[in-house]
Amino acid sequence: MENGVGKVSILGVGLIGGSIAKALKERGSRTEVSVWSRSASTRQKCCAMGGVFDRVCPTPAEAVRGADMVFLCAPTDTIPNLAGEISPHLREGAIVTDVGSVKSEICSKCSRALEAGGGIFIGSHPMAGSEKTGVENAQGSLFDGRMCMVTPSGETAERALKAVCDFWRGLGMEVRVLSPGLHDKIVACVSHVPHLVAGALCKTAADSNVADIFDFIGPGFKDCTRVASGSPDIWLPICRDNRGEILAALRRCRDNLDALERDLERSDFNGVSEFLRNAKSIRDSLRWK
């Protein structure tokens, strides 16, 4: 793999950041990878992963020095501050992107934070996460065949936009370019609300007052609730930052459940059948199964 990027810096080395580095190395890229993590224990884990990271740095400033492309892989509420911290240390024209699940506020704040330092910010969101976290769970194949949304804002240099898109494609992703606002509306429906609903399903079962109820669960419950195991520390900022779109999507979800409840109360099984058939049709048409 050759992506035209001589040096990549990854700030925040968890599942996504570690997987970016692994994917590069497993594809034979000669790109130099320098990383930083706020956690000393994570930096130690990175040092122990031979052949994945070229340099493990004690500070963000050292990690980004001379980098062509910087990936901010921190929790969404810390990304803008991190962009501001590294801004004075970037080389002129360095491209900075992120992997956050919310885009409008991040793109706006990061673009402003990088103005003085000469960096160029373009938002990214690889739809390739997992309920598992930590660099120890990194996989070089994590991005294969998955979708990445790239979200330029304002006047974005075509060169920088192309470089970010080409990078993700080089890791095996399908790339779509769209506005930060449209991104946030989409992910509220297909990522954020599903996560919250998975949590509600867990709580619904727990509130049933049936002893040992979780001894009886099957694959369906496990599949529907898998994402509820995601880190609350990561998901709380997402809920805060995309509050408006999440509320709108939750209301639509509630409307659908209310209609289903009314049909059941009235024994309108034609209505229930229509609901089930419609849901099956939508699910069966999905590309990403």
Backbone torsions as a table, in degrees:
resi	resn	phi	psi	omega
1	MET	NA	130.1	172.7
2	GLU	-127.3	122.4	-175.5
3	ASN	-112.9	1.7	-179.9
4	GLY	74.9	7.5	-179.8
5	VAL	-108.0	114.3	-176.0
6	GLY	-73.7	-39.1	-178.4
7	LYS	-139.7	129.6	176.7
8	VAL	-113.7	138.7	174.2
9	SER	-117.6	132.1	-179.8
10	ILE	-118.1	118.5	-180.0
11	LEU	-108.7	111.7	-174.5
12	GLY	100.1	94.0	-170.9
13	VAL	-107.0	82.5	172.8
14	GLY	-108.6	-143.2	-179.3
15	LEU	-59.1	-50.0	-175.5
16	ILE	-71.7	-49.5	-179.6
17	GLY	-59.9	-44.1	178.5
18	GLY	-64.9	-36.3	-179.5
19	SER	-70.0	-33.4	175.1
20	ILE	-59.6	-48.3	-179.6
21	ALA	-62.9	-45.0	-180.0
22	LYS	-62.7	-41.8	-179.2
23	ALA	-62.3	-40.7	177.9
24	LEU	-60.8	-49.6	-176.2
25	LYS	-66.9	-40.8	-178.5
26	GLU	-68.7	-21.7	177.4
27	ARG	-92.2	6.3	175.0
28	GLY	79.0	18.2	-179.6
29	SER	-69.0	143.0	175.4
30	ARG	-93.2	9.0	178.1
31	THR	-62.3	131.1	175.4
32	GLU	-77.0	133.9	-177.6
33	VAL	-117.5	114.7	173.5
34	SER	-110.9	142.3	-174.4
35	VAL	-134.8	157.7	173.1
36	TRP	-142.9	143.2	171.4
37	SER	-134.5	144.5	177.7
38	ARG	-63.7	-29.6	-176.5
39	SER	-86.8	125.1	178.2
40	ALA	-63.9	-35.9	-179.6
41	SER	-66.5	-36.3	177.0
42	THR	-67.5	-39.4	177.4
43	ARG	-61.7	-37.0	177.4
44	GLN	-65.3	-40.9	177.0
45	LYS	-61.4	-41.2	179.4
46	CYS	-62.1	-42.1	179.4
47	CYS	-62.3	-31.4	-177.6
48	ALA	-80.7	-11.9	-178.6
49	MET	-91.4	80.4	-174.5
50	GLY	-58.1	136.1	175.4
51	GLY	82.2	0.5	-179.0
52	VAL	-99.1	-45.8	-177.5
53	PHE	-116.3	130.8	179.1
54	ASP	-77.7	-36.7	179.4
55	ARG	-141.8	131.7	173.4
56	VAL	-109.8	115.9	-168.2
57	CYS	-106.0	150.2	-179.3
58	PRO	-81.2	-16.8	-178.9
59	THR	-137.3	154.1	174.7
60	PRO	-60.9	-38.5	-178.0
61	ALA	-59.2	-43.6	-180.0
62	GLU	-68.0	-37.9	-177.2
63	ALA	-66.0	-35.0	-174.5
64	VAL	-91.1	-6.4	-176.0
65	ARG	-61.1	120.3	178.3
66	GLY	79.1	4.5	-176.6
67	ALA	-73.6	141.5	173.8
68	ASP	-81.6	-35.1	-178.5
69	MET	-141.3	133.9	-178.2
70	VAL	-118.7	133.0	178.1
71	PHE	-110.8	119.9	177.0
72	LEU	-93.3	104.1	-174.3
73	CYS	-111.4	36.6	-178.7
74	ALA	-96.0	169.6	173.2
75	PRO	-55.2	149.0	-170.9
76	THR	-58.2	-34.2	-176.4
77	ASP	-76.0	-11.2	179.7
78	THR	-104.8	-9.1	-175.0
79	ILE	-62.7	-48.2	-179.3
80	PRO	-60.4	-41.2	178.2
81	ASN	-63.9	-37.2	178.4
82	LEU	-65.9	-38.6	176.7
83	ALA	-61.3	-42.9	178.3
84	GLY	-64.6	-36.6	-179.0
85	GLU	-65.6	-38.0	-176.2
86	ILE	-88.6	-13.5	-173.5
87	SER	-50.7	-46.1	-177.8
88	PRO	-69.3	-13.2	-173.0
89	HIS	-104.6	1.4	-178.5
90	LEU	-83.5	147.7	171.8
91	ARG	-74.5	155.2	-179.8
92	GLU	-59.2	128.5	178.1
93	GLY	84.9	3.8	177.9
94	ALA	-62.3	140.6	-179.6
95	ILE	-96.8	129.3	179.0
96	VAL	-117.9	130.4	175.4
97	THR	-133.9	179.0	-178.4
98	ASP	-140.6	-177.9	177.2
99	VAL	-129.9	19.7	-174.0
100	GLY	-69.4	154.9	-176.2
101	SER	-87.7	-1.0	176.4
102	VAL	-129.6	141.8	-170.3
103	LYS	-121.2	-37.7	-170.8
104	SER	-56.5	-54.0	-177.0
105	GLU	-70.5	-39.9	-179.8
106	ILE	-62.1	-46.5	-178.6
107	CYS	-62.5	-42.9	-179.2
108	SER	-64.4	-49.6	-175.9
109	LYS	-70.2	-40.8	-178.2
110	CYS	-69.0	-37.8	177.7
111	SER	-60.4	-43.5	178.3
112	ARG	-66.1	-40.2	-176.8
113	ALA	-65.3	-28.7	-175.4
114	LEU	-94.0	-9.1	-175.5
115	GLU	-53.9	-48.9	-174.1
116	ALA	-69.6	-28.1	-175.6
117	GLY	-90.5	-5.5	177.7
118	GLY	85.6	7.3	176.1
119	GLY	-83.4	159.2	-179.9
120	ILE	-118.1	122.7	-179.0
121	PHE	-102.5	133.1	172.7
122	ILE	-137.2	123.2	-177.4
123	GLY	-72.2	148.2	174.7
124	SER	-138.1	150.8	172.1
125	HIS	-144.7	94.2	175.1
126	PRO	-74.0	121.0	-179.1
127	MET	-83.4	72.5	-171.7
128	ALA	-144.6	28.3	-177.1
129	GLY	-79.0	-171.9	-179.1
130	SER	-157.3	161.3	173.6
131	GLU	-70.9	-16.3	177.6
132	LYS	-84.8	140.3	-178.7
133	THR	-124.4	171.6	175.5
134	GLY	95.1	147.2	-177.3
135	VAL	-63.2	-24.8	-179.9
136	GLU	-66.7	-17.1	178.1
137	ASN	-99.3	7.7	-178.8
138	ALA	-61.1	142.8	180.0
139	GLN	-135.4	130.9	178.0
140	GLY	-66.4	-21.3	-178.6
141	SER	-96.2	7.1	-172.9
142	LEU	-58.0	-32.8	-173.1
143	PHE	-94.6	-5.5	-174.6
144	ASP	-58.9	120.6	175.4
145	GLY	72.4	6.3	-179.2
146	ARG	-92.2	167.5	-179.5
147	MET	-92.7	138.7	171.1
148	CYS	-124.2	125.3	174.9
149	MET	-95.8	125.8	178.7
150	VAL	-110.6	129.1	-167.6
151	THR	-126.5	81.3	174.6
152	PRO	-68.7	152.2	177.3
153	SER	-138.4	147.6	-177.6
154	GLY	67.3	-149.7	178.9
155	GLU	-91.2	105.1	-176.8
156	THR	-103.6	134.8	177.6
157	ALA	-63.4	128.5	-179.4
158	GLU	-59.1	-36.1	179.4
159	ARG	-60.1	-45.1	-178.0
160	ALA	-67.7	-42.1	179.1
161	LEU	-61.7	-44.5	179.6
162	LYS	-63.1	-39.9	-178.7
163	ALA	-63.3	-42.1	179.6
164	VAL	-66.7	-45.6	179.3
165	CYS	-61.5	-44.2	-179.5
166	ASP	-64.0	-36.5	-179.9
167	PHE	-61.4	-50.5	-178.7
168	TRP	-65.1	-37.9	176.5
169	ARG	-61.7	-35.8	179.0
170	GLY	-65.3	-21.0	176.3
171	LEU	-91.9	6.4	175.8
172	GLY	96.3	12.8	-175.6
173	MET	-95.6	153.6	166.2
174	GLU	-89.1	133.9	-173.7
175	VAL	-114.4	134.2	171.8
176	ARG	-124.0	136.3	177.2
177	VAL	-102.1	126.5	-179.4
178	LEU	-153.1	170.1	-177.0
179	SER	-74.4	154.7	177.0
180	PRO	-57.8	-39.3	-179.0
181	GLY	-65.1	-43.1	178.0
182	LEU	-65.4	-39.6	175.6
183	HIS	-54.1	-48.5	-175.2
184	ASP	-65.7	-34.0	176.7
185	LYS	-66.6	-42.1	-179.2
186	ILE	-64.8	-51.2	-173.8
187	VAL	-69.8	-24.8	173.9
188	ALA	-59.3	-39.1	-177.2
189	CYS	-79.4	-41.1	-169.7
190	VAL	-103.5	-4.4	-178.7
191	SER	-135.1	-54.5	-171.7
192	HIS	-71.2	-50.5	178.7
193	VAL	-65.9	-41.5	174.3
194	PRO	-55.2	-37.9	177.6
195	HIS	-63.3	-44.8	-179.6
196	LEU	-68.0	-38.4	178.3
197	VAL	-66.0	-38.1	176.2
198	ALA	-59.7	-40.1	176.3
199	GLY	-64.7	-39.3	178.8
200	ALA	-64.9	-36.9	177.1
201	LEU	-63.5	-41.3	176.9
202	CYS	-61.1	-45.9	-178.1
203	LYS	-68.6	-35.5	178.3
204	THR	-59.5	-45.1	178.3
205	ALA	-66.4	-43.3	-178.9
206	ALA	-64.2	-30.6	-178.7
207	ASP	-83.2	3.1	-174.2
208	SER	-75.7	-14.0	-177.6
209	ASN	62.8	23.2	173.9
210	VAL	-95.0	120.9	-177.7
211	ALA	-61.8	136.3	175.3
212	ASP	57.1	32.2	-175.8
213	ILE	-58.2	-32.4	-176.3
214	PHE	-78.0	-3.8	171.0
215	ASP	-73.4	-14.1	-171.8
216	PHE	-108.7	3.4	-175.5
217	ILE	-73.4	150.2	178.5
218	GLY	-117.4	-168.2	-177.4
219	PRO	-60.2	-33.3	-178.6
220	GLY	-61.1	-48.0	179.4
221	PHE	-64.8	-40.8	179.7
222	LYS	-62.9	-43.0	179.8
223	ASP	-64.4	-43.0	-176.0
224	CYS	-69.9	-24.9	-172.8
225	THR	-113.2	5.0	-175.8
226	ARG	-52.1	-45.3	-173.8
227	VAL	-70.2	-14.8	178.5
228	ALA	-64.2	-15.0	177.3
229	SER	-79.0	-2.2	177.9
230	GLY	-61.7	153.4	-176.1
231	SER	-64.9	122.9	175.0
232	PRO	-59.3	-30.2	179.9
233	ASP	-65.2	-28.5	176.9
234	ILE	-83.6	-39.0	-171.7
235	TRP	-80.9	-27.0	178.7
236	LEU	-62.1	-47.8	176.8
237	PRO	-61.2	-34.4	177.8
238	ILE	-62.1	-45.4	178.7
239	CYS	-62.5	-37.5	179.6
240	ARG	-69.2	-45.4	-174.0
241	ASP	-73.7	-27.6	-178.7
242	ASN	-115.1	31.6	-173.9
243	ARG	-54.1	-46.7	-175.6
244	GLY	-62.6	-48.5	-179.2
245	GLU	-70.2	-34.0	177.3
246	ILE	-65.7	-42.0	178.3
247	LEU	-61.6	-43.1	-179.8
248	ALA	-62.8	-42.6	-179.7
249	ALA	-70.1	-36.9	176.7
250	LEU	-62.3	-37.8	179.3
251	ARG	-65.5	-40.4	177.2
252	ARG	-65.2	-38.3	177.4
253	CYS	-63.6	-43.4	179.1
254	ARG	-63.5	-39.3	178.6
255	ASP	-59.7	-42.5	178.9
256	ASN	-65.4	-41.7	178.4
257	LEU	-67.9	-37.7	178.1
258	ASP	-62.6	-42.4	179.6
259	ALA	-64.4	-40.0	177.8
260	LEU	-65.1	-41.3	178.5
261	GLU	-62.1	-42.1	179.4
262	ARG	-62.9	-41.5	178.8
263	ASP	-62.4	-40.6	179.2
264	LEU	-67.7	-40.5	178.7
265	GLU	-61.5	-36.4	-178.6
266	ARG	-90.0	3.6	-175.0
267	SER	55.6	35.6	178.0
268	ASP	-88.2	81.9	-174.9
269	PHE	-78.9	-12.8	169.1
270	ASN	-65.8	-42.1	177.6
271	GLY	-65.3	-40.9	177.8
272	VAL	-63.5	-41.9	179.2
273	SER	-61.8	-42.5	179.1
274	GLU	-62.6	-41.4	177.5
275	PHE	-59.1	-49.0	-177.4
276	LEU	-65.5	-42.3	179.9
277	ARG	-66.0	-40.8	179.1
278	ASN	-63.6	-43.4	179.5
279	ALA	-62.9	-43.0	179.3
280	LYS	-63.1	-42.7	-179.6
281	SER	-60.7	-44.0	179.5
282	ILE	-64.0	-48.1	-177.4
283	ARG	-63.7	-41.3	-178.1
284	ASP	-68.9	-19.7	-179.1
285	SER	-86.7	-7.0	-174.8
286	LEU	-69.6	140.5	174.6
287	ARG	-75.6	-39.0	-173.9
288	TRP	-96.1	95.5	-177.4
289	LYS	-110.4	NA	NA
